[in-house]
Amino acid sequence: MSAMMQRLTLLEKTVKVQAQELKQKNKKISSLEEKLNLLKDSEDTCEQRDVKKRCRQLQHQVCEMESFLNDYGLIWVGDESETHNSERGLWQPATSEVKNFHMNFDLVLQRIRELNILAGEGESFIQSTSTGAQLAKKDSIQLRFYSNGIVMFDGPFRSYQEQSTQQFIQDLMDGYFPTELQDRFPEGVPFQVHDRRDEEFVSRAEWSKFPGEGQAVLGTKDESSNVVSFNSPGKRLGMDQILKKLPRVVVKAGRVIDVRDSLRTVLQGPSNTQSTSVILVDTQALQAMREGLQIFGDDGPLSAHNVVTVKVKSEDGSHTYILKMSSSETIGDLRQYLDKHRGAHLNGYDIISAYPQCCYNEDSHTLQSCGLTTNATLLLRKSRHPHPQ
């Protein structure tokens, strides 16, 4: 019994020691878990900071690119892959023969209203002109619905019994742009609808043949039937009307192609007007902006504050110089940039503005003191007395 009591006492002491050791180890494990969680949180915070910094960098780069394109009157519209992705919801994936066709005017009008929103009805875009740029709206297609058929553009009349007309209407009722317009308007086109479902389209009856013998006036006489036939020309569209039916510009392989102006040049022949070349002059502000695309501070990217875009047209209007300058730079700095690019032998000019009419001859005045704090357009005028170096 004494030996058993000694063993039990020894076991109780061992259990107490082991319990204390377990308690200490649990405390150590909990402290290590807390440190591990802190390390994970710090790593996540660093990754989030890197991601946010990269996002700010990309946002700043996109803003600079859009500002640069805006100086030339251009808008980024994306590449071909983005265009194809945007077209997936506009056109019917596959066309098949229409069966059990039934015309539902209310459904067609509802679908057209929805498609017009997708096509950008009422939205304005920047359209370049000979004097600069202006806001323009997207052209729409005239579409008339009659009880027995439709008339698109200026005709001809298309009956609901025709297979092509049924496919046209079925695409609209399914919520897609008509497949026959996909090649001509790949980005969709708004419709201007004229609802005349209560009217029946009646074709104009042809003139009946004159029973007697007639005289030919600018025509040919049919000797067999004594009928005079005339080669009356149909409705001809003018050059401007034809050009309006074409897209204004097309972006392909990163190049902006002006379709209307190119076709107008081909139709009218080469003109004697001299084309204007746009030249981007290298300045200190432009170099700082280029370096700012890759240099970023702790608070985000370096923004181009107090940077003025100055467009200067040459004396004969054949060149347009674009300069990125700081508002603290002077008129003398502007002259130095122009002389460096044009050559020192062409320094006999005055810098003027058309509106308000003003002549900037004081080289010590800054752009800000001259009121040129935003984008400005200036002109060069020949001076009788060359400007001193």
C-alpha positions in Angstrom: 0.0 0.0 0.0 2.8 2.4 0.8 4.5 1.6 -2.5 1.2 2.3 -4.4 0.8 5.6 -2.5 4.3 6.7 -3.5 3.6 5.8 -7.1 0.3 7.8 -7.1 2.0 10.8 -5.6 4.8 10.7 -8.2 2.2 10.4 -11.0 0.2 13.3 -9.6 3.4 15.5 -9.6 4.2 14.4 -13.1 0.7 15.3 -14.3 0.9 18.7 -12.7 4.3 19.4 -14.4 3.0 18.3 -17.8 -0.1 20.4 -17.3 2.0 23.5 -16.7 4.2 22.7 -19.7 1.0 22.3 -21.9 -0.2 25.7 -20.6 3.0 27.4 -21.4 3.2 25.8 -24.9 -0.4 26.9 -25.6 0.5 30.5 -24.7 3.5 30.3 -26.9 1.4 28.9 -29.8 -1.2 31.7 -29.4 1.6 34.3 -29.4 3.1 32.8 -32.6 -0.3 32.7 -34.3 -0.8 36.4 -33.5 2.6 37.2 -35.0 1.8 35.1 -38.1 -1.5 37.0 -38.6 0.3 40.3 -38.3 2.8 39.2 -40.9 0.0 38.2 -43.3 -1.8 41.5 -42.7 1.4 43.4 -43.4 2.0 41.4 -46.6 -1.6 42.0 -47.8 -1.3 45.7 -47.1 1.9 45.9 -49.2 0.3 44.1 -52.1 -2.7 46.3 -51.9 -0.5 49.4 -51.9 1.4 48.1 -54.9 -1.9 47.4 -56.7 -3.3 50.8 -55.9 -0.1 52.5 -57.0 -0.2 50.6 -60.3 -3.9 51.6 -60.8 -3.1 55.3 -60.2 -0.2 54.9 -62.6 -2.3 53.4 -65.4 -5.1 56.0 -64.8 -2.7 58.8 -65.1 -1.2 57.3 -68.3 -4.7 56.9 -69.8 -5.5 60.6 -69.0 -2.3 61.8 -70.6 -3.0 59.7 -73.7 -6.6 61.0 -74.0 -5.4 64.6 -73.5 -2.7 64.1 -76.2 -5.3 62.7 -78.7 -7.7 65.5 -77.8 -5.1 68.0 -78.9 -5.4 66.5 -82.4 -9.2 66.2 -82.3 -9.1 62.4 -82.0 -11.0 60.0 -79.7 -9.8 56.5 -78.7 -12.4 53.9 -79.8 -10.5 50.7 -79.0 -9.0 48.0 -81.1 -10.7 45.4 -83.3 -11.0 42.8 -80.5 -12.9 45.3 -78.3 -15.1 46.1 -81.3 -15.9 42.5 -81.9 -16.7 41.9 -78.3 -19.1 44.8 -78.3 -20.9 43.5 -81.4 -21.8 40.1 -79.9 -25.0 41.5 -78.3 -26.0 43.5 -81.3 -26.4 41.0 -84.1 -28.2 37.7 -84.4 -25.7 34.8 -83.8 -27.1 32.7 -86.6 -29.8 33.2 -89.1 -32.3 30.6 -90.3 -35.4 30.5 -92.4 -38.3 32.3 -90.6 -41.3 30.0 -90.0 -44.8 31.0 -88.9 -44.0 34.7 -89.3 -46.4 37.0 -87.5 -46.0 40.8 -87.5 -46.3 42.4 -84.1 -46.1 46.2 -84.5 -46.0 47.0 -80.8 -43.1 44.5 -80.1 -41.1 45.8 -83.1 -41.4 49.4 -81.9 -40.4 48.5 -78.4 -37.4 46.6 -79.6 -36.4 49.5 -81.9 -36.5 51.9 -78.9 -34.2 49.6 -77.0 -31.8 49.2 -79.9 -31.7 52.9 -80.5 -30.3 53.3 -76.9 -27.6 50.8 -77.7 -26.8 52.5 -81.0 -26.2 55.9 -79.2 -29.3 57.8 -80.2 -29.1 61.4 -79.2 -25.5 61.2 -78.2 -23.0 63.6 -79.6 -19.4 63.0 -80.9 -16.6 65.3 -82.0 -16.5 65.8 -85.7 -13.5 67.4 -87.3 -14.1 70.2 -89.8 -12.0 72.4 -92.0 -11.9 75.1 -89.3 -11.5 72.8 -86.3 -14.1 70.5 -84.7 -17.8 70.5 -83.8 -20.3 68.3 -82.1 -22.4 66.1 -84.3 -25.1 63.4 -83.8 -25.2 60.0 -85.3 -27.2 59.7 -88.5 -30.3 57.5 -88.4 -32.2 55.3 -90.9 -35.6 56.3 -92.0 -38.0 53.3 -91.5 -41.7 53.4 -92.4 -44.1 50.6 -91.3 -47.3 50.1 -93.4 -50.0 47.5 -93.0 -48.7 45.5 -96.0 -44.9 46.2 -95.8 -42.0 48.5 -95.0 -40.0 51.2 -96.7 -36.4 51.7 -95.6 -34.3 54.7 -96.7 -35.9 56.0 -99.8 -37.3 52.7 -101.0 -38.1 50.4 -102.6 -41.3 49.0 -100.9 -40.8 45.6 -99.3 -43.8 43.4 -98.7 -44.2 41.3 -95.6 -44.6 38.3 -97.9 -40.9 38.5 -99.0 -38.5 36.3 -97.2 -35.9 39.1 -96.7 -38.5 41.3 -95.1 -39.6 38.6 -92.7 -36.0 38.0 -91.7 -35.6 41.8 -91.2 -38.6 42.0 -88.9 -37.8 38.8 -87.1 -34.3 40.1 -86.1 -35.9 43.2 -84.7 -38.5 41.3 -82.7 -35.7 39.1 -81.3 -34.0 42.2 -80.0 -31.1 42.3 -82.6 -30.2 44.7 -85.4 -31.2 43.3 -88.8 -28.4 41.1 -90.2 -28.5 42.7 -93.6 -27.2 46.0 -92.1 -24.3 44.4 -90.2 -21.7 45.0 -93.0 -22.8 48.6 -93.5 -23.2 49.5 -89.9 -21.0 47.2 -87.8 -21.6 49.2 -84.6 -25.3 49.5 -85.0 -27.4 52.4 -86.2 -30.5 54.2 -84.8 -33.8 54.0 -86.6 -36.2 56.9 -87.1 -39.6 55.1 -87.2 -42.8 56.3 -88.9 -45.7 54.2 -87.7 -48.2 54.0 -90.5 -49.7 50.6 -89.7 -53.2 51.8 -90.4 -52.2 52.8 -94.0 -51.7 50.6 -96.9 -48.8 51.3 -99.2 -50.1 51.7 -102.8 -47.6 51.9 -105.6 -48.1 54.6 -108.2 -49.8 53.3 -111.3 -47.8 53.4 -114.5 -48.9 55.8 -117.2 -51.1 54.1 -119.8 -49.8 54.1 -123.3 -51.0 56.9 -125.5 -53.2 55.4 -128.2 -52.2 57.7 -131.0 -49.0 58.5 -132.6 -46.7 60.9 -130.7 -43.7 63.0 -131.3 -40.4 62.1 -129.7 -38.9 64.8 -127.6 -35.5 63.7 -126.2 -36.7 60.2 -126.6 -36.9 57.3 -129.0 -39.9 56.4 -131.1 -41.2 52.8 -131.1 -42.4 52.3 -134.7 -44.2 49.0 -134.0 -46.6 50.4 -131.4 -46.5 54.2 -132.1 -45.4 54.8 -128.5 -42.8 57.2 -127.5 -40.5 56.0 -124.7 -38.4 58.3 -122.6 -35.2 57.5 -120.8 -36.2 59.5 -117.7 -33.4 59.4 -115.1 -34.3 58.1 -111.7 -33.7 59.9 -108.4 -30.0 60.8 -108.2 -28.3 61.5 -105.0 -25.8 64.3 -104.7 -22.2 63.9 -103.6 -22.9 65.2 -100.1 -25.9 62.8 -99.7 -23.7 59.9 -100.8 -20.9 60.9 -98.4 -23.4 61.2 -95.5 -24.3 57.5 -96.0 -20.7 56.5 -95.4 -19.0 56.4 -92.0 -17.0 59.5 -91.2 -13.8 57.9 -90.0 -12.6 54.3 -89.7 -9.9 53.2 -87.2 -7.9 50.3 -88.6 -4.6 48.9 -87.3 -4.2 52.0 -85.1 -4.7 54.5 -88.0 -7.6 56.9 -88.3 -8.8 56.9 -91.9 -11.1 59.8 -93.0 -13.4 58.0 -95.4 -15.5 61.0 -96.4 -12.7 63.4 -97.1 -10.7 60.8 -99.0 -13.7 59.9 -101.2 -14.5 63.6 -101.7 -11.0 64.2 -102.9 -11.3 61.4 -105.4 -14.6 62.6 -106.7 -13.7 66.3 -107.0 -10.1 65.7 -108.0 -7.0 67.2 -106.4 -7.6 70.7 -105.1 -5.2 73.5 -105.1 -5.6 74.2 -101.4 -2.5 73.5 -99.4 -2.8 71.0 -96.6 -1.9 72.0 -93.0 0.7 69.9 -91.2 0.6 69.6 -87.4 3.9 69.7 -85.7 4.5 68.9 -82.0 7.4 71.0 -80.7 9.6 69.6 -78.0 9.4 71.8 -74.8 10.5 71.4 -71.2 6.9 70.9 -70.1 6.5 68.1 -72.7 9.6 66.4 -71.5 8.5 66.7 -67.9 5.1 65.2 -68.8 6.8 62.3 -70.6 9.0 61.6 -67.6 6.0 61.9 -65.3 4.5 58.8 -67.0 7.1 56.7 -65.3 7.9 58.7 -62.2 5.4 58.6 -59.3 5.5 59.8 -55.8 4.0 58.3 -52.6 0.8 60.2 -53.0 0.2 59.1 -56.6 1.4 60.1 -60.1 2.8 63.5 -60.9 0.0 65.5 -62.6 0.6 68.1 -65.3 -0.7 71.2 -63.4 -0.4 74.6 -64.9 0.4 73.2 -68.3 -1.0 75.2 -71.2 -1.4 73.8 -74.7 -0.6 76.5 -77.2 -1.4 76.1 -80.9 0.4 78.5 -83.2 -0.4 78.8 -86.9 2.4 79.9 -89.3 2.1 83.0 -91.5 0.8 81.2 -94.5 -1.3 78.7 -92.5 0.6 75.7 -93.8 1.9 74.6 -90.4 0.4 74.4 -87.0 2.8 74.2 -84.1 1.6 72.6 -80.8 3.6 73.5 -77.7 3.1 72.2 -74.1 4.3 75.0 -71.9 4.1 76.0 -68.2 2.0 79.0 -67.4 5.0 80.6 -65.7 7.0 80.5 -69.0 7.3 83.8 -70.9 6.5 84.9 -74.5 10.3 84.9 -75.0 10.4 81.2 -74.2 7.7 80.7 -76.8 9.7 82.6 -79.4 12.8 80.5 -78.6 10.9 77.3 -79.1 9.5 78.5 -82.4 12.9 79.8 -83.6 14.6 76.6 -82.6 12.2 74.6 -84.7 11.7 77.0 -87.6 15.2 78.4 -87.8 16.6 81.7 -86.6 16.3 83.2 -90.1 12.5 83.3 -89.7 12.4 85.5 -86.6 10.7 88.5 -88.3 7.1 87.8 -87.0 4.6 89.0 -84.5 2.6 86.7 -82.2 -1.1 87.7 -82.2 -4.4 86.3 -81.2 -7.5 86.6 -83.4 -10.0 86.9 -80.5 -9.6 89.0 -78.5 -7.3 90.9 -80.9 -4.0 91.3 -79.2 -0.3 91.4 -80.1 2.2 89.8 -77.7 5.5 91.7 -78.2 6.8 91.8 -74.6 9.1 88.8 -74.2 9.2 89.2 -70.4 5.5 88.7 -69.9 4.5 85.2 -68.7 1.7 83.2 -70.3 -0.4 83.6 -67.1 0.0 87.4 -67.1 -1.2 87.4 -70.8 -4.3 85.5 -69.9 -3.1 82.3 -71.7 -4.0 80.0 -68.8 -6.0 77.5 -70.8 -5.6 76.0 -74.3 -5.0 78.9 -76.7 -4.6 79.4 -80.4 -2.2 82.0 -81.7 -1.2 83.3 -85.1 2.1 84.4 -86.6 2.1 87.6 -88.7 5.0 88.9 -90.7 6.6 91.9 -89.0 8.1 94.8 -90.9 10.9 95.1 -88.3 12.5 91.8 -87.4 12.3 90.9 -83.7 15.7 91.3 -82.0 17.5 88.2 -80.8 
